Amino acid sequence: MEAGFDFTVIWRNLTYFFVGRFPHGSLGGIALTLYLAVVACVLSFFGGLILGMLNISHNRAVRYASLAIVNIIRGMPLLMVIFWMYFLLPAFMGRAVSENWTVIMALTLFTSAYMSQIVKAGIDGIPRGQTEAGLSTGLSPRQVMVYIVLPQGLRNMIPSFVNQFVSMIKDTSLAFIVGVSELTHVATQINNRTIAYPTEIFFFVAVVYFSICYAFTSLSRWLERRLAWRR
């Protein structure tokens, strides 16, 4: 092996890094990483919203049950959640489930538990007077939550949601453990095929992850400044 670095391996496999075998095969690489993260983030938003609302329910049984679920999930490593989904989801569904959706459901379940605490904190951060004012106008507690408290709380939650999305992008790298051809898995395949360029390949992977995460982190900071200026 010659001394120095040779990044031509990146250019020769650039298309494979970005989209995998697509359109002549399954989607992979960077495109699949973003697909997994975006779909799981959308589902986690609704999952976190529901769990967060249940966490502040006036019904003790509902509140304690939802808190128990959240704490159990948050106490488990994501890798274990992926394995649970990989082996139990097909048995629960009664049919085969694709590896991509196995990972999406694992990311959704895991991230929803964390997003629920963002939702809970966002709602708790709204002054009590807002709720009392809504109730005094004749609105029901549910209407006050939907029309007054939740819209204000969601605005405060946006930067935290973006930060959670950034973490999810990095978490997709664990999908390679069940054979999903996201960026890390694609890089490993290329490294196994070429053998001689591990430094160049995984340096490129690190740069890609950094670039994507930095872009969304910058978006989060911009949103924080924007929302602070509006307030």
Secondary structure as the mmCIF struct_conf table of DSSP 4:
data_model
#
loop_
_struct_conf.conf_type_id
_struct_conf.id
_struct_conf.beg_label_comp_id
_struct_conf.beg_label_asym_id
_struct_conf.beg_label_seq_id
_struct_conf.end_label_comp_id
_struct_conf.end_label_asym_id
_struct_conf.end_label_seq_id
BEND BEND1 ALA A 3 GLY A 4
TURN_TY1_P TURN_TY1_P1 PHE A 7 PHE A 7
HELX_RH_AL_P HELX_RH_AL_P1 THR A 8 ARG A 12
TURN_TY1_P TURN_TY1_P2 ASN A 13 ASN A 13
HELX_RH_AL_P HELX_RH_AL_P2 LEU A 14 VAL A 19
STRN STRN1 GLY A 20 GLY A 20
TURN_TY1_P TURN_TY1_P3 ARG A 21 PRO A 23
BEND BEND2 HIS A 24 GLY A 25
STRN STRN2 LEU A 27 LEU A 27
HELX_RH_AL_P HELX_RH_AL_P3 GLY A 29 ASN A 55
TURN_TY1_P TURN_TY1_P4 ILE A 56 ILE A 56
BEND BEND3 HIS A 58 HIS A 58
HELX_RH_AL_P HELX_RH_AL_P4 ARG A 60 ARG A 74
TURN_TY1_P TURN_TY1_P5 GLY A 75 GLY A 75
BEND BEND4 MET A 76 MET A 76
HELX_RH_AL_P HELX_RH_AL_P5 LEU A 78 MET A 93
TURN_TY1_P TURN_TY1_P6 GLY A 94 GLY A 94
BEND BEND5 ARG A 95 ARG A 95
HELX_RH_AL_P HELX_RH_AL_P6 GLU A 99 ASP A 124
TURN_TY1_P TURN_TY1_P7 GLY A 125 GLY A 125
BEND BEND6 ILE A 126 ILE A 126
HELX_RH_AL_P HELX_RH_AL_P7 ARG A 128 SER A 136
TURN_TY1_P TURN_TY1_P8 THR A 137 GLY A 138
HELX_RH_AL_P HELX_RH_AL_P8 PRO A 141 VAL A 144
HELX_RH_PI_P HELX_RH_PI_P1 MET A 145 VAL A 149
HELX_RH_AL_P HELX_RH_AL_P9 LEU A 150 ASP A 171
HELX_RH_3T_P HELX_RH_3T_P1 THR A 172 VAL A 178
TURN_TY1_P TURN_TY1_P9 GLY A 179 GLY A 179
STRN STRN3 GLU A 182 GLU A 182
HELX_RH_AL_P HELX_RH_AL_P10 LEU A 183 THR A 194
BEND BEND7 ALA A 196 ALA A 196
HELX_RH_AL_P HELX_RH_AL_P11 PRO A 198 ARG A 230
#
